[in-house]
Amino acid sequence: MKRLLITLMIIASISYSCSDDDSRPSSANVNFVFSHTWDDVSIDNDNLNTINVTNENGELLDFTRIRYLISRFEFTNIEDGTSFLFNGYKFTDLSQTSTYNFSADNNTIPTGRYRLRFVWGFNEADNIDGAYLDLNSASWNWPAPLGGGYHFLQMDGQYNIDSTPSNYNFHNGTARFSENPPVYEQNFKVIDFYEIIEVNDNTSVEVIMNISEFFKNPHRWDLNILDTPLMPNYEAQKMMQDNVETVFSLGEITQN
């Protein structure tokens, strides 16, 4: 009798476990929420044009515009290596909070454990001159003599604003290696995140963009030398490509 009771308890436990597993969703939606900082200070549309910050080189600067482009959001399952590439790209204008978030139209993936990567800017296959109407209307095109395609970043403002203000135009895109004959280098960057992201239900992933990293790691940026024009400056473009490596980090992961 005692043995029968134990057997029944085991069967009930297994049945409950299976029932509990069956109640879990087999797939979930993934969305991205971007926040922007200068180190520990938040930057958004409320303070974009009023905040003053000091870069690693000691220049006091402000912002009149910050816009950037990210593409090819991809989740890779750490158990079986299956990858899910989300459609579309994210064009962000810090003056418009409606552009801070990103949801692809194919954002439903199987539940599981994943790592995230995305592309800073467009890769060579996507960076097609004049191909995207919304980016064309946003004046986001990269000049044809510099390789065409699109900007990855526009960051503008003034520096040395406590003494003799000067303009800076921190613009990133294709790097022109030589002018005659013209040779161009793709200047995008694949940003990999090594933290494991659990997708057990509909998931929101916060990505933090620390703008100060553009000016310090690994290249300490001297705006007194590299302020404007930077778009045709090959060395400046490659330095930006290096510095973007540490700009992004993962924030809060939430399930609902």
Steps between C-alpha positions, in 0.01 A plus 500: 500500500782733592678418173180567303458837671858600413444394137183707475680803647778467241248476215315805631827693526595412142154593374515836678848566362389424145191714542714784636744472205211496253372829644819681404495681165703339223574838341514863607535852361824692547515880499783746560504816710795737460616746762779754456753632749818692546654264753246510787296796373194430285459685170163524328286749314443702820866590555665426164544867411574626852740249656874577512752217540876467521679244285809298588725766343355772723287685243163628617242429230130508426266341245272640235433161338562129559370248246622147429422179310504134609406197290495118491382425854572130549434252782702177514383213718790392722375139519471405132654799316180589315497867397203730448560816295242773559379705204560870459733756652484751782545868416511701823470874546551595864270799455210258431418249776284303256823377337654358818337157478523228235262216416551296185201356316655151544589536867340172615760233583499170694549536874853424611836648591659739253781740427445823308696670227425787262680706239606858559383675183448286190721219380617496138198304376251744657682831446346564160498858378150649493324171582299607808236767453464588868876551536510704179231733634694533827806630307693199625692434177881472503655702212571303182862629474559349845355161408124560501249308705396645833627658819542284807517797739442875505604674820533878491552782744765733638805444720717727712170670580645644823769693308495535122219283358570306183277268298549127472335255256560144616365309199571133430456290184701338221873575518670628186851353501626692198360764270689439175408237407220478759519201735230453764490285814181377659498649847216321677556308825341180628412554866491174699350468846621202703238508776237225479147628437221275630191504278230320698215735417458824306832672561620860506875553464649833609809612308699787651697732272778680692589788268812592695671182373524652151755742642723277711530130432738391355576838339487812713338757274648850475233728357756778464655288224208285379188713495398569138507380224529136605300325227786497242760432772593132471684479833214669684247259349704196605541642851121534526463139387736393779336714767145379435600155628441604865210742450220246555415280795198304616272640767185354652340188352129470582240230431125548483 
